[in-house]
Amino acid sequence: MLQRLDPALTELQPDVVLAYGDDDAATVAALATGALGIRFGHVEAGLRRGAAAGGDAMSALVADRLADVLFAPSRDAVAALKAEGVVEERIQFVGSVRVDALRWVLERSPAQVTTGYILARLQGSAGEVAAALAELGRLVPVITAPDAYRERVGLVAGAALVITDSDDLQEETSYLGVPCITLQSDTDHPATCQHGTNRLVAAGRNTLLAAADRALSRRPPARPLIERWDGRAADRIARVLCEGVEFPAEQESIAAAPRGRRAMALPQMA
């Protein structure tokens, strides 16, 4: 990745480079821009899971350490960065760009009506989980989530419950007010558990069946409202970079003098 990225950055000479998430690509972007003296911004900064996350946790830490500006999706992410000694001036509380993408897709998709089905998004289900899904399927239709994002979130919007074993749909379900069971012991999106509809459950037959029964029978009447998850995160990021506006966690945005920059999106290389 460094071999492909360095020549592109040298040729383009961008004012700023943004990297999203906590994978190796974010680390590579941070290293490449640092070596060339290019301003670097990390989107979804401050999301932490701990040592259990392995390489992804290290990638997120490296990207956050090297970033000039950190775009945090939630207050817990801001708190994590501050606890690690990051100065407030580098942190911008902009909200979730994943929610931006969700809203963009749903606004261009047919309206969904809840029909009582369970949507399963599982990357590797154990025997007990498969057995529990089979039992649930005798009572409620269980649908396997497709890989295509547009079709997947369309089904999420109409689901009575989502069951997953990854972080893939936690933000989407919380925004939509759809109960979500995550078969993990922790998550790097704690806001979805604290303020949203996500619940962490041990990956076992009895625990999954009990959690599913509770979720289906006690669905909240209205979707939760999570701060700054309003579909305007990308707009805030652009305003920070192009207009010098600040979005601290403690107060509303503070306008600064325009910097005369323009935002530019580049296609991803295969």
KASULGI-V27849 format. One record per helix or strand of 3 or more residues. SS is the DSSP state (H for helix, E for strand). FROM is the first residue (numbers start at 0). TO is the last residue. If there is no record, write none. Layout:
SS;FROM;TO
SS;FROM;TO
//
This chain:
H;1;11
E;15;19
H;23;35
E;38;44
H;50;52
H;54;65
E;68;71
H;74;82
H;87;89
E;90;92
H;96;106
E;117;120
H;126;136
E;141;143
H;148;157
E;160;163
H;169;175
E;179;181
H;190;193
E;197;199
H;204;216
H;232;242
//
